[in-house]
């Protein structure tokens, strides 16, 4: 692989533009002088870039003023209402879509039921969802910046191809190419958990962090890894597929093609399946079929022994995953999200208790405050980054 050793003047402008836009987004209202001082760039450079951002609609003048060059200039603020983004999360057992402004304020949202049985049926349901969002009266002639889609499984973000999504029955599915044919808008496609991690970083529990990990526990298990403020994707863009963790020696030597070892043990699907096995001789077949992970958590909360043993095992497996991620990446923060979030009181403290003393530094473990919306919030960042040449720069020491 060839590495670029220099950057162009155009690259430098985009780097400065990204830094200025981000500081305005995070700290507005803010003055041009303060931006120049914080970023150690010249005031004329800041003024030129700010003028461009105002013209594009990302920044606007705020009512307060600063003294600059012998006259008053208005302070600057991020114009969150300038555009809206359509975000779609295809993970789990539902398709969820929302319209949001750039500040993460949801204008409208749609929750559709379970996916179809075939890959093409699932794609048709996605089109139905996007069409419904575009037809929403809440758009109110707002400018749509783009559509961001989060897909489960391995998704190649540069090619924007879904390499393999078991729950959607998509393999090497050219999702962006198909959507571009239908919609005259910028389209971005990425892994659903990666988007959720970016959503947490920009709008959720991860705000202010540079190194964090989001663990999603739902029908499957995945992680989004943020290093130095940017997503870590890995050599084949499969980083964070922690559902394939081997959580114990008893899992070695077995074939886990479509559903990983950790997922079989600790995902919502795995929890429900273990409950069905434990209750096989005590419940009717129809009752077992409808049993969910939520039912197991609720039963454990009420002290039913069959359920408490399953949840205790689940905590063990998740504790192993949290410990291994913590010592591998040393994050400032680990966020726990997904359908298990309502039962966080049964997970967070028990997980930390399990690993205390077993690893050098106990991680800060918190629960997502965005819930199902995390992926849509990440779609906002993804669309914004991919339609405005967004840079994250770090000096190597």
Secondary structure, 3 states (H helix, E strand, C coil): CCCCCCCCHHHHHHHHHHHHHHHHHHHCCECHHHHHHHHCCCHHHHHHHHHHHHHHCCEEEEEEEEEECCEEEEEEEECCCCCEEEEEECCCCCEEEEEEECCCCEEEEEEECCCCCCHHHHHHHHHHHHHHHHCCHHHCCCCEEEEEEEECCEEECCCCEEEEEHHHCEEEECHHHHHHHHCCCCEEEEEHHHHHHHHHHHHCCCCCCCCEEEEEECCCEEEEEEECCEECCCCCCCCCCHHHCCCCHHHCCCCCCCCCHHHHHHCHHHHHHHHHHHCCCCCCHHHHHCCCHHHHHHHHHCCCHHHHHHHHHHHHHHHHHHHHHHHHHCCCEEEEECCCHHHHHHCHHHHHHHHCCCCCCCCCEEECCCHHHHHHHHHHHHHHHHHCCCCCCCCCC
